[in-house]
């Protein structure tokens, strides 16, 4: 028998994200705010060329810029 999350068409990571969000929303106000801050991520990346690290950029910002560039085409 398959797991309920798999039968619903979710990946395990998506299932965990939904479960975590549900738990965070069920907490009291002060605990909820602290838990929501921990749940936020700020991913950064840097492109390496010839063994040297390039500029460190925000992944969200880079995605938004790429979407804007592709929309212009």
Backbone as ProteinMPNN parsed JSONL, in Angstrom:
{"seq_chain_A": "XXXXXXXXXXXXXXXXXXXXXXXXXXXXXXXXXXXXXXXXXXXXXXXXXXXXXXXXXXXXXXXXXXXXXXXXX", "coords_chain_A": {"N_chain_A": [[0.846, -1.184, 0.0], [0.561, 2.2, -0.841], [1.898, 5.308, 0.423], [-0.15, 7.956, 1.756], [0.475, 10.563, 0.903], [1.848, 10.07, -1.425], [-0.052, 8.815, -2.974], [-1.72, 10.947, -3.33], [-0.387, 12.37, -5.18], [1.789, 13.937, -4.474], [5.169, 14.995, -3.901], [7.628, 13.812, -1.556], [9.056, 15.892, -0.355], [7.362, 18.091, -0.862], [5.12, 17.281, 0.573], [6.184, 17.365, 3.186], [6.663, 20.133, 3.4], [4.056, 21.167, 3.326], [3.001, 19.975, 5.627], [4.671, 21.119, 7.599], [4.03, 23.841, 7.32], [1.348, 23.753, 8.099], [1.583, 22.987, 10.792], [3.044, 25.201, 11.8], [1.14, 27.241, 11.444], [-0.746, 26.52, 13.298], [0.192, 27.191, 15.778], [0.46, 29.259, 18.764], [0.336, 32.883, 18.742], [2.935, 34.276, 19.317], [4.807, 32.157, 19.252], [4.219, 31.21, 16.725], [5.048, 33.295, 15.004], [7.83, 33.272, 15.428], [8.425, 30.699, 14.477], [7.655, 30.93, 11.797], [9.545, 32.739, 10.841], [11.831, 31.162, 10.997], [11.212, 29.367, 9.017], [11.563, 30.67, 6.627], [13.617, 31.066, 3.762], [16.691, 32.154, 2.413], [18.234, 31.875, -0.318], [21.416, 31.793, -1.81], [23.784, 32.096, -4.485], [26.809, 31.529, -6.333], [28.615, 31.916, -9.296], [31.251, 29.989, -10.515], [34.289, 30.465, -12.179], [37.139, 29.458, -13.876], [38.346, 28.621, -11.467], [37.797, 30.696, -9.729], [35.647, 32.479, -7.583], [32.644, 34.017, -8.518], [30.402, 36.862, -8.416], [28.31, 36.877, -5.565], [24.961, 36.112, -5.515], [21.433, 36.612, -4.936], [19.185, 33.956, -5.158], [16.419, 34.179, -5.629], [16.242, 36.795, -6.627], [17.815, 36.575, -8.947], [16.241, 34.742, -10.382], [13.916, 36.271, -10.807], [14.967, 38.313, -12.438], [15.722, 36.802, -14.683], [13.253, 35.897, -15.554], [12.059, 38.313, -16.249], [13.742, 39.114, -18.374], [13.233, 37.083, -20.234], [10.566, 37.559, -20.723], [10.609, 39.883, -22.18], [11.457, 39.091, -24.661]], "CA_chain_A": [[0.0, 0.0, 0.0], [1.37, 3.419, -0.936], [1.632, 6.36, 1.404], [-1.233, 8.863, 1.354], [1.025, 11.703, 0.171], [2.222, 9.607, -2.762], [-1.309, 8.566, -3.682], [-2.294, 12.254, -3.664], [0.411, 12.967, -6.243], [2.767, 14.866, -3.915], [6.497, 14.485, -3.584], [7.834, 13.794, -0.117], [9.442, 17.241, 0.063], [6.162, 18.938, -0.876], [4.32, 16.82, 1.7], [6.792, 17.91, 4.397], [6.452, 21.577, 3.407], [2.659, 21.395, 3.684], [2.853, 19.594, 7.035], [5.355, 22.125, 8.417], [3.232, 25.071, 7.277], [0.157, 23.503, 8.903], [1.981, 23.026, 12.205], [3.382, 26.586, 12.136], [-0.089, 28.046, 11.506], [-1.558, 26.118, 14.439], [0.82, 27.65, 17.014], [0.03, 30.55, 19.316], [0.876, 34.024, 17.982], [4.371, 34.53, 19.482], [5.533, 30.981, 18.755], [3.989, 31.123, 15.282], [5.902, 34.266, 14.324], [9.209, 32.776, 15.486], [8.521, 29.529, 13.603], [7.575, 31.379, 10.408], [10.851, 33.316, 10.483], [12.767, 30.047, 10.773], [10.819, 28.674, 7.804], [11.931, 31.433, 5.434], [14.958, 30.784, 3.285], [17.302, 33.124, 1.52], [19.268, 31.119, -1.012], [22.371, 32.566, -2.591], [24.682, 31.278, -5.285], [27.892, 32.227, -7.027], [29.138, 31.176, -10.437], [32.704, 29.85, -10.444], [34.952, 30.368, -13.475], [38.6, 29.358, -13.784], [38.749, 28.476, -10.083], [37.537, 31.905, -8.948], [34.238, 32.7, -7.297], [32.06, 35.248, -9.033], [29.535, 37.626, -7.524], [27.293, 36.131, -4.833], [23.661, 36.712, -5.826], [20.235, 35.993, -4.388], [18.549, 33.087, -6.131], [15.11, 34.751, -5.962], [16.472, 37.971, -7.47], [18.295, 36.096, -10.241], [15.09, 34.166, -11.074], [13.055, 37.37, -11.254], [15.626, 38.961, -13.564], [15.644, 35.906, -15.833], [11.853, 35.91, -16.025], [11.849, 39.606, -16.912], [14.475, 39.097, -19.645], [12.537, 36.193, -21.162], [9.289, 38.167, -21.06], [10.873, 40.917, -23.182], [11.745, 38.472, -25.969]], "C_chain_A": [[0.886, 1.24, 0.0], [0.967, 4.419, 0.142], [0.581, 7.319, 0.854], [-0.698, 10.03, 0.538], [1.39, 11.317, -1.252], [0.972, 9.365, -3.604], [-1.971, 9.878, -4.104], [-1.492, 12.974, -4.746], [1.434, 13.973, -5.756], [4.133, 14.192, -3.806], [6.652, 14.528, -2.07], [8.218, 15.178, 0.399], [8.24, 18.175, 0.112], [5.252, 18.585, 0.297], [4.862, 17.389, 3.008], [6.586, 19.413, 4.503], [5.02, 21.915, 3.829], [2.432, 21.078, 5.162], [3.493, 20.637, 7.955], [4.562, 23.425, 8.459], [1.976, 24.93, 8.129], [0.471, 23.585, 10.392], [2.296, 24.459, 12.621], [2.13, 27.445, 12.297], [-0.952, 27.705, 12.719], [-0.995, 26.606, 15.774], [0.21, 28.957, 17.502], [0.832, 31.656, 18.644], [2.392, 34.177, 18.098], [5.208, 33.367, 18.944], [5.407, 30.856, 17.245], [4.906, 32.065, 14.518], [7.353, 33.808, 14.303], [9.398, 31.597, 14.546], [8.474, 29.931, 12.133], [8.885, 32.011, 9.953], [11.883, 32.225, 10.217], [12.471, 29.34, 9.464], [11.192, 29.399, 6.524], [13.378, 31.121, 5.053], [15.431, 31.902, 2.371], [18.476, 32.419, 0.856], [20.137, 32.044, -1.85], [23.257, 31.606, -3.371], [25.759, 32.158, -5.894], [28.382, 31.331, -8.155], [30.66, 31.17, -10.35], [33.25, 29.694, -11.865], [36.453, 30.379, -13.258], [39.085, 29.317, -12.338], [38.519, 29.694, -9.215], [36.03, 32.107, -8.795], [33.787, 34.037, -7.853], [31.214, 35.928, -7.98], [28.504, 36.719, -6.858], [25.963, 36.857, -5.028], [22.544, 35.936, -5.164], [19.57, 35.167, -5.481], [17.196, 33.651, -6.566], [15.266, 35.943, -6.899], [16.921, 37.548, -8.864], [17.145, 35.487, -11.049], [14.171, 35.246, -11.608], [13.655, 38.096, -12.448], [15.55, 38.111, -14.817], [14.239, 35.877, -16.413], [11.574, 37.202, -16.778], [12.529, 39.647, -18.273], [13.752, 38.229, -20.657], [11.182, 36.755, -21.58], [9.44, 39.234, -22.146], [11.064, 40.336, -24.578], [10.514, 38.081, -26.71]], "O_chain_A": [[1.853, 1.317, 0.758], [-0.137, 4.379, 0.686], [0.441, 7.474, -0.359], [-1.341, 10.452, -0.423], [1.263, 12.122, -2.175], [0.943, 9.672, -4.796], [-2.689, 9.927, -5.102], [-1.871, 14.061, -5.182], [1.909, 14.791, -6.545], [4.231, 12.976, -3.641], [5.888, 15.207, -1.384], [7.762, 15.593, 1.464], [8.117, 18.972, 1.042], [4.682, 19.468, 0.938], [4.089, 17.845, 3.851], [6.355, 19.92, 5.601], [4.803, 22.847, 4.603], [1.751, 21.826, 5.864], [2.913, 20.995, 8.981], [4.435, 24.042, 9.517], [1.578, 25.876, 8.808], [-0.283, 24.181, 11.16], [1.862, 24.896, 13.687], [2.068, 28.286, 13.194], [-1.794, 28.506, 13.125], [-1.649, 26.446, 16.805], [-0.465, 29.665, 16.755], [1.88, 31.401, 18.05], [3.078, 34.207, 17.076], [6.207, 33.584, 18.258], [6.349, 30.454, 16.562], [5.479, 31.683, 13.498], [8.033, 33.937, 13.285], [10.431, 31.501, 13.882], [9.173, 29.343, 11.309], [9.29, 31.838, 8.804], [12.711, 32.354, 9.315], [13.376, 28.769, 8.854], [11.145, 28.81, 5.444], [14.24, 30.939, 5.912], [14.641, 32.51, 1.648], [19.577, 32.374, 1.405], [19.643, 32.958, -2.512], [23.457, 30.458, -2.974], [25.624, 33.38, -5.957], [28.541, 30.123, -7.975], [31.283, 32.211, -10.138], [32.742, 28.896, -12.653], [36.973, 31.225, -12.531], [40.115, 29.906, -12.012], [38.989, 29.736, -8.078], [35.256, 31.932, -9.736], [34.455, 35.057, -7.682], [31.299, 35.608, -6.794], [27.893, 35.882, -7.523], [25.844, 38.05, -4.747], [22.685, 34.75, -4.867], [19.413, 35.636, -6.608], [16.862, 33.605, -7.75], [14.507, 36.085, -7.858], [16.455, 38.104, -9.859], [17.071, 35.686, -12.261], [13.695, 35.153, -12.74], [12.932, 38.459, -13.377], [15.336, 38.639, -15.908], [14.065, 35.837, -17.631], [10.927, 37.188, -17.825], [11.954, 40.161, -19.233], [13.664, 38.598, -21.828], [10.701, 36.46, -22.674], [8.521, 39.464, -22.933], [10.85, 41.031, -25.572], [10.602, 37.552, -27.818]]}, "name": "protein", "num_of_chains": 1, "seq": "XXXXXXXXXXXXXXXXXXXXXXXXXXXXXXXXXXXXXXXXXXXXXXXXXXXXXXXXXXXXXXXXXXXXXXXXX"}
